[in-house]
Amino acid sequence: MGVSVTKLLMLLVIIVVVFGTKRLRNIGSDLGDAIKGFRSAIKEGEEEKVTENDGDANIIDGEISAKQTDKSDSHV
């Protein structure tokens, strides 16, 4: 029940007859433009995240070297 090359060619011929080559070319270019726009929007979103994090003064980079214990909270 696989798809053979002849079935794919027949499907392609039917699509060309129904839609025409000009409309298929327009659909292909529109699809390509949509993909390019999507990729550029993703890049812009990533760049905005980076610039937002660069200006954030609340981020503190560091490492905890030892845990401090508070003896005033111990239970008797």
N, CA and C atoms as a LAMMPS dump frame, in Angstrom:
ITEM: TIMESTEP
0
ITEM: NUMBER OF ATOMS
228
ITEM: BOX BOUNDS ff ff ff
-5.0000000000000000e+02 5.0000000000000000e+02
-5.0000000000000000e+02 5.0000000000000000e+02
-5.0000000000000000e+02 5.0000000000000000e+02
ITEM: ATOMS id mol type element x y z
1 1 1 N 0.819 -1.198 0
2 1 2 C 0 0 0
3 1 3 C 0.859 1.256 0
4 2 1 N 2.047 1.174 -0.543
5 2 2 C 2.921 2.335 -0.601
6 2 3 C 2.544 3.268 -1.732
7 3 1 N 3.115 4.445 -1.694
8 3 2 C 2.882 5.438 -2.734
9 3 3 C 3.997 5.298 -3.758
10 4 1 N 3.635 5.008 -4.976
11 4 2 C 4.643 4.824 -6.015
12 4 3 C 4.896 6.136 -6.759
13 5 1 N 5.924 6.13 -7.558
14 5 2 C 6.297 7.317 -8.319
15 5 3 C 5.209 7.652 -9.338
16 6 1 N 4.611 6.65 -9.951
17 6 2 C 3.572 6.917 -10.949
18 6 3 C 2.348 7.575 -10.312
19 7 1 N 2 7.158 -9.097
20 7 2 C 0.861 7.79 -8.404
21 7 3 C 1.171 9.245 -8.083
22 8 1 N 2.404 9.526 -7.669
23 8 2 C 2.779 10.904 -7.378
24 8 3 C 2.764 11.767 -8.633
25 9 1 N 3.231 11.229 -9.748
26 9 2 C 3.206 11.979 -11.008
27 9 3 C 1.779 12.251 -11.468
28 10 1 N 0.901 11.261 -11.331
29 10 2 C -0.509 11.474 -11.696
30 10 3 C -1.141 12.545 -10.813
31 11 1 N -0.825 12.543 -9.54
32 11 2 C -1.345 13.558 -8.624
33 11 3 C -0.831 14.933 -9.001
34 12 1 N 0.434 15.032 -9.347
35 12 2 C 1.021 16.303 -9.767
36 12 3 C 0.356 16.829 -11.029
37 13 1 N 0.087 15.956 -12.005
38 13 2 C -0.585 16.362 -13.242
39 13 3 C -1.985 16.872 -12.947
40 14 1 N -2.707 16.193 -12.077
41 14 2 C -4.066 16.631 -11.72
42 14 3 C -4.035 17.988 -11.037
43 15 1 N -3.076 18.193 -10.136
44 15 2 C -2.966 19.484 -9.437
45 15 3 C -2.643 20.601 -10.417
46 16 1 N -1.739 20.353 -11.362
47 16 2 C -1.386 21.366 -12.363
48 16 3 C -2.582 21.693 -13.236
49 17 1 N -3.366 20.68 -13.614
50 17 2 C -4.539 20.921 -14.454
51 17 3 C -5.586 21.731 -13.695
52 18 1 N -5.805 21.399 -12.429
53 18 2 C -6.842 22.087 -11.649
54 18 3 C -6.439 23.521 -11.33
55 19 1 N -5.217 23.718 -10.827
56 19 2 C -4.813 25.049 -10.373
57 19 3 C -4.108 25.869 -11.443
58 20 1 N -3.38 25.254 -12.32
59 20 2 C -2.608 25.988 -13.324
60 20 3 C -1.229 26.318 -12.79
61 21 1 N -0.3 26.485 -13.72
62 21 2 C 1.091 26.711 -13.309
63 21 3 C 1.301 28.088 -12.689
64 22 1 N 0.567 29.099 -13.167
65 22 2 C 0.735 30.44 -12.627
66 22 3 C 0.284 30.506 -11.175
67 23 1 N -0.836 29.926 -10.865
68 23 2 C -1.339 29.937 -9.488
69 23 3 C -0.421 29.13 -8.574
70 24 1 N 0.101 27.99 -9.061
71 24 2 C 1.023 27.197 -8.251
72 24 3 C 2.308 27.959 -7.975
73 25 1 N 2.803 28.711 -8.952
74 25 2 C 3.997 29.525 -8.754
75 25 3 C 3.735 30.603 -7.704
76 26 1 N 2.564 31.228 -7.762
77 26 2 C 2.215 32.248 -6.771
78 26 3 C 2.094 31.643 -5.368
79 27 1 N 1.51 30.474 -5.287
80 27 2 C 1.373 29.805 -3.986
81 27 3 C 2.756 29.484 -3.429
82 28 1 N 3.655 29.003 -4.287
83 28 2 C 5.014 28.688 -3.843
84 28 3 C 5.761 29.907 -3.344
85 29 1 N 5.656 31.022 -4.06
86 29 2 C 6.355 32.236 -3.62
87 29 3 C 5.733 32.797 -2.344
88 30 1 N 4.415 32.721 -2.224
89 30 2 C 3.755 33.177 -0.994
90 30 3 C 4.168 32.332 0.203
91 31 1 N 4.269 31.043 -0.008
92 31 2 C 4.692 30.148 1.064
93 31 3 C 6.137 30.446 1.463
94 32 1 N 6.997 30.677 0.498
95 32 2 C 8.385 31.027 0.789
96 32 3 C 8.498 32.337 1.557
97 33 1 N 7.72 33.341 1.179
98 33 2 C 7.723 34.618 1.894
99 33 3 C 7.223 34.451 3.325
100 34 1 N 6.217 33.608 3.51
101 34 2 C 5.689 33.375 4.853
102 34 3 C 6.734 32.712 5.742
103 35 1 N 7.473 31.769 5.192
104 35 2 C 8.512 31.099 5.973
105 35 3 C 9.63 32.07 6.326
106 36 1 N 10.03 32.923 5.376
107 36 2 C 11.065 33.922 5.655
108 36 3 C 10.605 34.896 6.734
109 37 1 N 9.362 35.326 6.663
110 37 2 C 8.821 36.233 7.684
111 37 3 C 8.779 35.586 9.055
112 38 1 N 8.426 34.311 9.095
113 38 2 C 8.38 33.589 10.358
114 38 3 C 9.77 33.482 10.966
115 39 1 N 10.76 33.164 10.149
116 39 2 C 12.129 33.043 10.648
117 39 3 C 12.657 34.377 11.159
118 40 1 N 12.374 35.46 10.438
119 40 2 C 12.861 36.772 10.885
120 40 3 C 12.156 37.201 12.174
121 41 1 N 10.893 36.851 12.328
122 41 2 C 10.184 37.187 13.566
123 41 3 C 10.767 36.425 14.751
124 42 1 N 11.157 35.188 14.537
125 42 2 C 11.773 34.411 15.61
126 42 3 C 13.115 35.028 15.997
127 43 1 N 13.916 35.439 15.005
128 43 2 C 15.208 36.068 15.297
129 43 3 C 15.021 37.363 16.077
130 44 1 N 14.04 38.172 15.688
131 44 2 C 13.782 39.431 16.386
132 44 3 C 13.35 39.171 17.818
133 45 1 N 12.531 38.152 18.024
134 45 2 C 12.096 37.814 19.375
135 45 3 C 13.25 37.379 20.254
136 46 1 N 14.174 36.607 19.707
137 46 2 C 15.345 36.18 20.474
138 46 3 C 16.249 37.356 20.797
139 47 1 N 16.401 38.276 19.849
140 47 2 C 17.238 39.455 20.094
141 47 3 C 16.621 40.341 21.161
142 48 1 N 15.296 40.463 21.188
143 48 2 C 14.633 41.269 22.21
144 48 3 C 14.82 40.662 23.591
145 49 1 N 14.784 39.33 23.688
146 49 2 C 15.001 38.675 24.976
147 49 3 C 16.403 38.962 25.49
148 50 1 N 17.382 38.927 24.593
149 50 2 C 18.762 39.171 24.993
150 50 3 C 18.914 40.602 25.473
151 51 1 N 18.347 41.568 24.772
152 51 2 C 18.49 42.969 25.177
153 51 3 C 17.731 43.247 26.466
154 52 1 N 16.615 42.57 26.698
155 52 2 C 15.88 42.756 27.959
156 52 3 C 16.692 42.231 29.124
157 53 1 N 17.354 41.118 28.965
158 53 2 C 18.142 40.538 30.048
159 53 3 C 19.409 41.329 30.311
160 54 1 N 19.96 42.001 29.316
161 54 2 C 21.169 42.792 29.514
162 54 3 C 20.897 44.013 30.392
163 55 1 N 19.733 44.594 30.287
164 55 2 C 19.415 45.79 31.047
165 55 3 C 18.812 45.506 32.407
166 56 1 N 18.631 44.263 32.774
167 56 2 C 18.005 43.908 34.04
168 56 3 C 19.033 43.977 35.165
169 57 1 N 18.822 44.891 36.125
170 57 2 C 19.78 45.079 37.215
171 57 3 C 19.515 44.133 38.375
172 58 1 N 18.433 43.374 38.34
173 58 2 C 18.086 42.501 39.449
174 58 3 C 18.748 41.132 39.359
175 59 1 N 19.419 40.837 38.292
176 59 2 C 20.06 39.541 38.128
177 59 3 C 21.418 39.584 38.813
178 60 1 N 21.627 38.635 39.715
179 60 2 C 22.89 38.551 40.434
180 60 3 C 23.527 37.214 40.105
181 61 1 N 24.709 37.254 39.553
182 61 2 C 25.442 36.032 39.258
183 61 3 C 26.367 35.745 40.422
184 62 1 N 26.329 34.526 40.903
185 62 2 C 27.213 34.166 42.002
186 62 3 C 27.068 32.703 42.347
187 63 1 N 27.784 32.314 43.366
188 63 2 C 27.773 30.921 43.781
189 63 3 C 27.75 30.876 45.296
190 64 1 N 26.972 29.982 45.851
191 64 2 C 26.91 29.817 47.299
192 64 3 C 28.04 28.884 47.698
193 65 1 N 28.906 29.359 48.581
194 65 2 C 30.04 28.533 48.975
195 65 3 C 29.766 27.787 50.278
196 66 1 N 28.987 28.353 51.178
197 66 2 C 28.679 27.68 52.445
198 66 3 C 27.306 28.111 52.906
199 67 1 N 26.623 27.233 53.594
200 67 2 C 25.299 27.541 54.108
201 67 3 C 25.443 28.121 55.508
202 68 1 N 24.828 29.274 55.724
203 68 2 C 24.858 29.893 57.035
204 68 3 C 23.684 29.389 57.849
205 69 1 N 23.904 29.099 59.098
206 69 2 C 22.811 28.671 59.971
207 69 3 C 22.519 29.76 60.974
208 70 1 N 21.265 29.961 61.233
209 70 2 C 20.843 30.989 62.185
210 70 3 C 20.457 30.279 63.484
211 71 1 N 21.183 30.501 64.549
212 71 2 C 20.954 29.806 65.822
213 71 3 C 19.773 30.374 66.578
214 72 1 N 19.286 31.557 66.231
215 72 2 C 18.164 32.147 66.956
216 72 3 C 16.847 31.454 66.639
217 73 1 N 16.756 30.728 65.55
218 73 2 C 15.54 30.039 65.168
219 73 3 C 15.515 28.586 65.622
220 74 1 N 16.529 28.117 66.345
221 74 2 C 16.568 26.71 66.744
222 74 3 C 15.531 26.431 67.837
223 75 1 N 14.988 25.227 67.806
224 75 2 C 13.968 24.816 68.759
225 75 3 C 14.629 24.131 69.947
226 76 1 N 14.083 24.391 71.124
227 76 2 C 14.632 23.798 72.351
228 76 3 C 13.856 22.596 72.753
